[in-house]
Amino acid sequence: MSGMRDAIAPGFGERFALNSTWGLAGLGAFCAIAVVKQGSLFSFIAVLLVLFLSHWFRRRAMHDQQRRNEAMEDERDSAIASRGDRAFRVTASIGIVALALALAIPAMRGPLLEVALRLPGVLLLALIAANLVGHVVVAHAYVRERR
């Protein structure tokens, strides 16, 4: 037996953050290959749809939790979620500033504009990375609290 940590089942927020981390990692890899590298319009639209619907994924998961009469979020969960939101905002800001700098440098601008969907793909990839960092921060906070 590996201790008390295994005896406590993870709550909704922790499970959602961990699942979202894996999902966003896969979406980021797909976006990097299919949109940024290959410039696929179909893949670009698919990534846009998944990102657009991601807000409703959480709402749907919360609705399912309520139907099962399981404990929902409390102040602790809200505080942890706010850390993730803060990490998302910081990462998104850094990503956009880095992209703006890359577009300002002629040697870096060429490759970004070379393929039709590369620049929009990089923007989506920055958004995916920011979401991923936010969920990793939340998942890490839950794991740290369980110790």
TATAHU-V606141 format. One record per run of one state. SS is the DSSP state (H for helix, E for strand, L for the rest). FROM is the first residue (numbers start at 1). TO is the last residue. If there is no record, write none. Layout:
SS_FROM_TO ; SS_FROM_TO
//
This chain:
L_1_3 ; H_4_7 ; L_8_11 ; H_12_37 ; L_38_40 ; H_41_67 ; L_68_74 ; H_75_104 ; L_105_105 ; H_106_114 ; L_115_117 ; H_118_146 ; L_147_147
//
